Amino acid sequence: MKSVFKFCKQYLAIITGCLCIVSTGMHYGWPSPALPILLSPDSPIKITNEQGAMISTIQEYGNAVGAPLAAFIVDRIGRKLCILSSAPIFFIGWILMAQINSLAVIYACRFFAGVADGVTYTALPMYLGEITHPNVRGLSGTLFQVFYVFGLLMFNVLGSLVSLRMATYIAATIPLIQILTFSFMPESPYYLVMRGKVGEAEASLMTLNNGEDISHTLKDITSAINEKMNEKPSRWEIFTEPSNRKAIYITFGLRFFQQFTGITALNFYIQQIFVELDVPMEPSTISIIYFGLQFIVCSLVSIIIDWTGRKPLLLYSLSGTALANITLASYFFWSKDLDLSGSNIRYLPIGTVFFQIVIYNMGLASTPMLLLSEMFNARVKAVAICSADIFLSALIIAVSMFFQFTKDNFGIYVSFTTFSIFSILGGLFVLYFVPETKGMTLEQIQDYLKGAKKENIELA
């Protein structure tokens, strides 16, 4: 109880900071109820399947603009202001999208929502990693995913209860709430030390640690920042320094395998998949259960990850997604030639998808972002997270296009067969190359990446 009270200010900063991720999740959840409406004969805007796919993915192109923009400004204006800058973009976008009267407006709003995503996905992991104690950092990294899934779930629930326009107006309240709450949170002490504002950094640490003595923490932060800032800078440092190359290999590799389990394709097309299957449940109901399970599991993982560690959850997650993808591939392969309408086996894909989303959210959903916030030093962190964000956007576009192409031209079983192979390869990657960072400070993780033996590092 005492530790909970000690870190209560950190929890508050995490929750209010992550409200922008609720907006992101709602934008990613928007296509699930919206595309069936836009593709229907009664659509207010007549669109093709290809235009529907572009609506789903155009956010990623905006992301590729927002991430480098954030990398440029996050060390100049600060993590906090960078995060807050996304709120007006989200708000205006939701208001315009509520009209649903032009495909061009939808494209533009989702593109700029992607710009806001790129800004927050670069600045927020830095902020969360820099304001939290090692014993809380795992929770902060997984809450990032909890809020994202909450946004997905919220929009799908709203889409089934009220009109798409009303759901969009409700979504516009989230960025307003963030402006009213996160504005009062402290700035990252790491950023303040980087700008020479040691007094403000001390005040920030005092607030975040509820008045506890922070002299040792401030000394460690100042020492680490000064050491990096006094070194001769290089624009290629992220590639030339061995510890940074190792961090890139681990974090980018994990991102690749995360996306090639096929999770983005399921998130985007969950309702359409079950419409085509003609399963005995409403697609909107399946969608709500699907995202609801994600939210429950993410919430549980956020509680246990600082106890279980990162690596075991990743291994369980990849093993489970491999099994689920193999099952789905087998079902879709055999069902194309068989009439399963009167058989109980038609329930198999529903159960398998629900199982997959549970097992995916045990580790794969949140751990890659958590490791990304942990593994880079302060001087290159903005560039690293920006690059990872652009890489993620490219992966999401590639996976979505691959899924749509293989589904339309070869059969959906080809998609899931490919995803199962990458899930198995991802498990081997985690087993042999991904370290366990549970209980390590950011400075200790840097020592480990530079070659220090973990048994020689005193954990927090």
Secondary structure, DSSP 8 states (H G I E B T S, - for coil): -HHHHHTHHHHHHHHHHTHHHHHHHHHHHTHHHHHHHHTSTT-SS---HHHHHHHHHHHHHHHHHHHHHHHHHHHHH-HHHHHHTHHHHHHHHHHHHTT---HHHHHHHHHHHHHHHHHHHHHHHHHHHHHS-HHHHHHHHHHHHHHHHHHHHHHHHHHHHS-HHHHHHHHTHHHHHHHHHHTTS---HHHHHHTT-HHHHHHHHHHHTTT---HHHHHHHHHHHHHHHHS---TTHHHHSHHHHHHHHHHHHHHHHHHTTTHHHHHHHHHHHHHHHT-SS-HHHHHHHHHHHHHHHHHHHHHHHHHH-SHHHHHHHHHHHHHHHHHHHHHHHHHTTS--TTSGGGGHHHHHHHHHHHHHTTTTTTHHHHHHHHSS-TTTHHHHHHHHHHHHHHHHHHHHHHHHHHHHHT-HHHHHHHHHHHHHHHHHHHHHH----TT--HHHHHHHHTT--GGGS---
